[in-house]
Amino acid sequence: MIEPFAGRYPIKLTVTDVDSNADLRAAYGSDIPIILINGTEAFRHRVDARTLERKLKELWNPSIS
């Protein structure tokens, strides 16, 4: 869902296996996937493409919001 936006926005996508880290597993349990944008939770469980694009536009063009 996120990769198609990489051509339009300077996205650095990092995938972390929550199950490989006890602290993350304790924090998120089965509430995955969690999508963070600049360290802030943006989505939990599923990503809505329209909302994702709006958030990305706001980041790279704050005058839109």
NUMARDREN-518587 format. One line per field, with one value per atom (N, C-alpha, C, O, CB): residue number from 0; x, y, z; atom name; residue in one letter. Coordinates in steps of 0.2 Angstrom, whole numbers, plus 5000, padded with zeros to 4 digits. Glycine has a CB too. Example, Ala and Ser with C-alpha at 12.3 -4.5 7.8 and 13.67 -1.06 7.14 Angstrom:
num = 0, 0, 0, 0, 0, 1, 1, 1, 1, 1
u = 5066, 5062, 5066, 5071, 5057, 5064, 5068, 5064, 5067, 5070
v = 4972, 4978, 4984, 4983, 4978, 4989, 4995, 5000, 5006, 4997
w = 5039, 5039, 5039, 5042, 5045, 5035, 5036, 5039, 5040, 5029
atomo = N, CA, C, O, CB, N, CA, C, O, CB
residuo = A, A, A, A, A, S, S, S, S, S
END
This chain:
num = 0, 0, 0, 0, 0, 1, 1, 1, 1, 1, 2, 2, 2, 2, 2, 3, 3, 3, 3, 3, 4, 4, 4, 4, 4, 5, 5, 5, 5, 5, 6, 6, 6, 6, 6, 7, 7, 7, 7, 7, 8, 8, 8, 8, 8, 9, 9, 9, 9, 9, 10, 10, 10, 10, 10, 11, 11, 11, 11, 11, 12, 12, 12, 12, 12, 13, 13, 13, 13, 13, 14, 14, 14, 14, 14, 15, 15, 15, 15, 15, 16, 16, 16, 16, 16, 17, 17, 17, 17, 17, 18, 18, 18, 18, 18, 19, 19, 19, 19, 19, 20, 20, 20, 20, 20, 21, 21, 21, 21, 21, 22, 22, 22, 22, 22, 23, 23, 23, 23, 23, 24, 24, 24, 24, 24, 25, 25, 25, 25, 25, 26, 26, 26, 26, 26, 27, 27, 27, 27, 27, 28, 28, 28, 28, 28, 29, 29, 29, 29, 29, 30, 30, 30, 30, 30, 31, 31, 31, 31, 31, 32, 32, 32, 32, 32, 33, 33, 33, 33, 33, 34, 34, 34, 34, 34, 35, 35, 35, 35, 35, 36, 36, 36, 36, 36, 37, 37, 37, 37, 37, 38, 38, 38, 38, 38, 39, 39, 39, 39, 39, 40, 40, 40, 40, 40, 41, 41, 41, 41, 41, 42, 42, 42, 42, 42, 43, 43, 43, 43, 43, 44, 44, 44, 44, 44, 45, 45, 45, 45, 45, 46, 46, 46, 46, 46, 47, 47, 47, 47, 47, 48, 48, 48, 48, 48, 49, 49, 49, 49, 49, 50, 50, 50, 50, 50, 51, 51, 51, 51, 51, 52, 52, 52, 52, 52, 53, 53, 53, 53, 53, 54, 54, 54, 54, 54, 55, 55, 55, 55, 55, 56, 56, 56, 56, 56, 57, 57, 57, 57, 57, 58, 58, 58, 58, 58, 59, 59, 59, 59, 59, 60, 60, 60, 60, 60, 61, 61, 61, 61, 61, 62, 62, 62, 62, 62, 63, 63, 63, 63, 63, 64, 64, 64, 64, 64
u = 5004, 5000, 5004, 5002, 4995, 5010, 5014, 5019, 5020, 5018, 5022, 5027, 5025, 5029, 5029, 5018, 5017, 5017, 5018, 5009, 5017, 5018, 5026, 5027, 5015, 5030, 5037, 5040, 5045, 5041, 5036, 5038, 5036, 5039, 5035, 5032, 5029, 5032, 5032, 5022, 5034, 5036, 5043, 5044, 5031, 5047, 5053, 5053, 5054, 5058, 5050, 5048, 5054, 5057, 5042, 5056, 5061, 5057, 5055, 5067, 5056, 5052, 5056, 5061, 5048, 5055, 5058, 5053, 5048, 5062, 5055, 5050, 5054, 5059, 5049, 5050, 5052, 5048, 5042, 5053, 5051, 5048, 5046, 5051, 5052, 5040, 5038, 5039, 5041, 5031, 5039, 5040, 5047, 5048, 5037, 5052, 5059, 5061, 5067, 5063, 5057, 5059, 5054, 5048, 5059, 5056, 5051, 5048, 5042, 5055, 5051, 5048, 5042, 5037, 5053, 5044, 5039, 5033, 5027, 5042, 5035, 5029, 5025, 5019, 5032, 5028, 5024, 5020, 5014, 5028, 5022, 5019, 5013, 5008, 5024, 5014, 5009, 5006, 5000, 5013, 5008, 5005, 5003, 5006, 4999, 4996, 4993, 4990, 4987, 4988, 4992, 4989, 4994, 4996, 4989, 4995, 5000, 4996, 4991, 5006, 4998, 5004, 5002, 4997, 5006, 5008, 5008, 5012, 5017, 5010, 5009, 5013, 5014, 5010, 5009, 5021, 5023, 5025, 5028, 5028, 5023, 5026, 5030, 5027, 5020, 5036, 5041, 5040, 5040, 5039, 5039, 5039, 5033, 5032, 5044, 5028, 5021, 5016, 5016, 5018, 5012, 5008, 5003, 4999, 5004, 5002, 4998, 4992, 4986, 5001, 4994, 4989, 4990, 4996, 4989, 4985, 4985, 4980, 4975, 4983, 4983, 4979, 4978, 4980, 4972, 4977, 4976, 4977, 4977, 4969, 4980, 4981, 4976, 4975, 4988, 4973, 4969, 4973, 4976, 4963, 4973, 4977, 4975, 4980, 4976, 4969, 4967, 4970, 4973, 4960, 4969, 4972, 4979, 4982, 4969, 4983, 4990, 4992, 4997, 4993, 4989, 4991, 4990, 4994, 4988, 4985, 4984, 4989, 4992, 4977, 4991, 4996, 5003, 5006, 4997, 5004, 5011, 5011, 5016, 5012, 5005, 5005, 5006, 5009, 4998, 5003, 5003, 5011, 5013, 4999, 5014, 5021, 5026, 5030, 5024, 5025, 5029, 5026, 5030, 5030, 5020, 5018, 5013, 5007, 5014, 5015, 5011, 5006, 5001, 5016, 5007, 5002, 4995, 4990, 5004, 4995, 4989, 4984, 4978, 4991, 4987, 4982, 4979, 4975, 4986
v = 4994, 5000, 5006, 5011, 5000, 5006, 5012, 5013, 5019, 5012, 5008, 5008, 5012, 5015, 5001, 5012, 5016, 5023, 5027, 5014, 5026, 5033, 5035, 5041, 5035, 5030, 5031, 5035, 5039, 5025, 5034, 5038, 5045, 5049, 5035, 5047, 5054, 5058, 5064, 5054, 5054, 5057, 5054, 5048, 5057, 5058, 5055, 5051, 5053, 5061, 5045, 5040, 5036, 5033, 5036, 5035, 5030, 5025, 5026, 5033, 5019, 5014, 5009, 5006, 5010, 5008, 5004, 4999, 5001, 5007, 4992, 4987, 4984, 4982, 4982, 4984, 4981, 4975, 4975, 4986, 4969, 4963, 4964, 4963, 4957, 4966, 4967, 4960, 4961, 4969, 4955, 4948, 4947, 4943, 4943, 4951, 4949, 4954, 4953, 4951, 4958, 4963, 4962, 4964, 4970, 4960, 4959, 4966, 4966, 4957, 4972, 4978, 4980, 4982, 4984, 4979, 4980, 4976, 4978, 4980, 4969, 4964, 4966, 4965, 4957, 4968, 4970, 4976, 4977, 4971, 4981, 4987, 4986, 4989, 4992, 4982, 4982, 4975, 4975, 4983, 4970, 4963, 4961, 4961, 4963, 4960, 4959, 4965, 4964, 4953, 4971, 4977, 4979, 4985, 4983, 4974, 4976, 4975, 4971, 4972, 4978, 4982, 4989, 4991, 4983, 4992, 4999, 5003, 5001, 5000, 5009, 5013, 5020, 5023, 5014, 5021, 5027, 5032, 5030, 5026, 5038, 5043, 5048, 5052, 5047, 5049, 5053, 5052, 5056, 5060, 5045, 5043, 5043, 5042, 5047, 5046, 5046, 5041, 5041, 5054, 5038, 5033, 5036, 5041, 5029, 5033, 5036, 5031, 5033, 5038, 5025, 5019, 5013, 5012, 5017, 5010, 5004, 4999, 5000, 5005, 4993, 4987, 4988, 4983, 4987, 4994, 4994, 5002, 5006, 4992, 5002, 5009, 5011, 5007, 5009, 5017, 5020, 5024, 5029, 5024, 5022, 5026, 5033, 5037, 5023, 5035, 5042, 5046, 5052, 5043, 5043, 5046, 5047, 5052, 5043, 5041, 5041, 5047, 5051, 5034, 5047, 5053, 5060, 5064, 5052, 5061, 5067, 5069, 5074, 5067, 5064, 5065, 5066, 5071, 5058, 5063, 5064, 5071, 5074, 5059, 5073, 5080, 5085, 5090, 5081, 5084, 5089, 5089, 5095, 5087, 5084, 5084, 5088, 5092, 5077, 5087, 5090, 5096, 5100, 5085, 5098, 5105, 5107, 5106, 5104, 5109, 5111, 5116, 5117, 5114, 5120, 5125, 5122, 5126, 5130, 5116, 5112, 5111, 5112, 5106, 5110, 5108, 5114, 5113, 5105
w = 5000, 5000, 5000, 4997, 5006, 5003, 5004, 4998, 4996, 5011, 4996, 4990, 4984, 4981, 4988, 4982, 4976, 4977, 4972, 4974, 4983, 4985, 4984, 4984, 4991, 4984, 4985, 4978, 4979, 4985, 4973, 4967, 4967, 4963, 4961, 4971, 4972, 4978, 4978, 4972, 4983, 4989, 4991, 4990, 4995, 4995, 4997, 5003, 5009, 4998, 5002, 5008, 5009, 5005, 5006, 5016, 5018, 5022, 5027, 5022, 5019, 5022, 5026, 5023, 5016, 5032, 5036, 5039, 5042, 5042, 5038, 5041, 5047, 5046, 5035, 5052, 5058, 5060, 5060, 5064, 5062, 5064, 5072, 5076, 5063, 5073, 5080, 5084, 5090, 5081, 5082, 5085, 5087, 5092, 5082, 5084, 5085, 5091, 5093, 5079, 5094, 5099, 5105, 5104, 5096, 5111, 5116, 5118, 5120, 5122, 5118, 5120, 5115, 5117, 5120, 5108, 5103, 5104, 5103, 5096, 5105, 5106, 5111, 5111, 5107, 5117, 5123, 5121, 5124, 5129, 5118, 5116, 5111, 5112, 5113, 5106, 5101, 5100, 5098, 5094, 5103, 5103, 5096, 5091, 5108, 5096, 5089, 5085, 5080, 5090, 5088, 5085, 5079, 5079, 5090, 5074, 5069, 5062, 5062, 5069, 5057, 5057, 5060, 5060, 5050, 5062, 5064, 5059, 5058, 5072, 5057, 5052, 5056, 5058, 5046, 5056, 5059, 5053, 5049, 5064, 5054, 5050, 5054, 5058, 5045, 5053, 5057, 5064, 5068, 5055, 5066, 5073, 5076, 5082, 5076, 5073, 5075, 5072, 5066, 5074, 5076, 5074, 5069, 5071, 5079, 5063, 5058, 5056, 5055, 5052, 5057, 5055, 5060, 5062, 5048, 5061, 5065, 5061, 5060, 5072, 5060, 5057, 5049, 5046, 5060, 5047, 5039, 5037, 5041, 5037, 5031, 5029, 5023, 5019, 5025, 5024, 5019, 5015, 5017, 5023, 5008, 5003, 5003, 5002, 4996, 5003, 5003, 5009, 5008, 5002, 5015, 5021, 5021, 5023, 5027, 5018, 5018, 5013, 5015, 5015, 5007, 5003, 5006, 5005, 4996, 5009, 5012, 5017, 5018, 5016, 5021, 5027, 5023, 5026, 5031, 5018, 5014, 5011, 5012, 5009, 5008, 5005, 5011, 5009, 5002, 5016, 5022, 5024, 5026, 5028, 5024, 5026, 5022, 5024, 5027, 5015, 5010, 5007, 5003, 5005, 5009, 5007, 5013, 5012, 5000, 5019, 5024, 5023, 5027, 5030, 5017, 5016, 5014, 5013, 5011, 5012, 5010, 5015, 5015, 5006, 5021, 5027, 5030, 5035, 5032
atomo = N, CA, C, O, CB, N, CA, C, O, CB, N, CA, C, O, CB, N, CA, C, O, CB, N, CA, C, O, CB, N, CA, C, O, CB, N, CA, C, O, CB, N, CA, C, O, CB, N, CA, C, O, CB, N, CA, C, O, CB, N, CA, C, O, CB, N, CA, C, O, CB, N, CA, C, O, CB, N, CA, C, O, CB, N, CA, C, O, CB, N, CA, C, O, CB, N, CA, C, O, CB, N, CA, C, O, CB, N, CA, C, O, CB, N, CA, C, O, CB, N, CA, C, O, CB, N, CA, C, O, CB, N, CA, C, O, CB, N, CA, C, O, CB, N, CA, C, O, CB, N, CA, C, O, CB, N, CA, C, O, CB, N, CA, C, O, CB, N, CA, C, O, CB, N, CA, C, O, CB, N, CA, C, O, CB, N, CA, C, O, CB, N, CA, C, O, CB, N, CA, C, O, CB, N, CA, C, O, CB, N, CA, C, O, CB, N, CA, C, O, CB, N, CA, C, O, CB, N, CA, C, O, CB, N, CA, C, O, CB, N, CA, C, O, CB, N, CA, C, O, CB, N, CA, C, O, CB, N, CA, C, O, CB, N, CA, C, O, CB, N, CA, C, O, CB, N, CA, C, O, CB, N, CA, C, O, CB, N, CA, C, O, CB, N, CA, C, O, CB, N, CA, C, O, CB, N, CA, C, O, CB, N, CA, C, O, CB, N, CA, C, O, CB, N, CA, C, O, CB, N, CA, C, O, CB, N, CA, C, O, CB, N, CA, C, O, CB, N, CA, C, O, CB, N, CA, C, O, CB, N, CA, C, O, CB, N, CA, C, O, CB, N, CA, C, O, CB, N, CA, C, O, CB, N, CA, C, O, CB
residuo = M, M, M, M, M, I, I, I, I, I, E, E, E, E, E, P, P, P, P, P, F, F, F, F, F, A, A, A, A, A, G, G, G, G, G, R, R, R, R, R, Y, Y, Y, Y, Y, P, P, P, P, P, I, I, I, I, I, K, K, K, K, K, L, L, L, L, L, T, T, T, T, T, V, V, V, V, V, T, T, T, T, T, D, D, D, D, D, V, V, V, V, V, D, D, D, D, D, S, S, S, S, S, N, N, N, N, N, A, A, A, A, A, D, D, D, D, D, L, L, L, L, L, R, R, R, R, R, A, A, A, A, A, A, A, A, A, A, Y, Y, Y, Y, Y, G, G, G, G, G, S, S, S, S, S, D, D, D, D, D, I, I, I, I, I, P, P, P, P, P, I, I, I, I, I, I, I, I, I, I, L, L, L, L, L, I, I, I, I, I, N, N, N, N, N, G, G, G, G, G, T, T, T, T, T, E, E, E, E, E, A, A, A, A, A, F, F, F, F, F, R, R, R, R, R, H, H, H, H, H, R, R, R, R, R, V, V, V, V, V, D, D, D, D, D, A, A, A, A, A, R, R, R, R, R, T, T, T, T, T, L, L, L, L, L, E, E, E, E, E, R, R, R, R, R, K, K, K, K, K, L, L, L, L, L, K, K, K, K, K, E, E, E, E, E, L, L, L, L, L, W, W, W, W, W, N, N, N, N, N, P, P, P, P, P, S, S, S, S, S, I, I, I, I, I, S, S, S, S, S
END
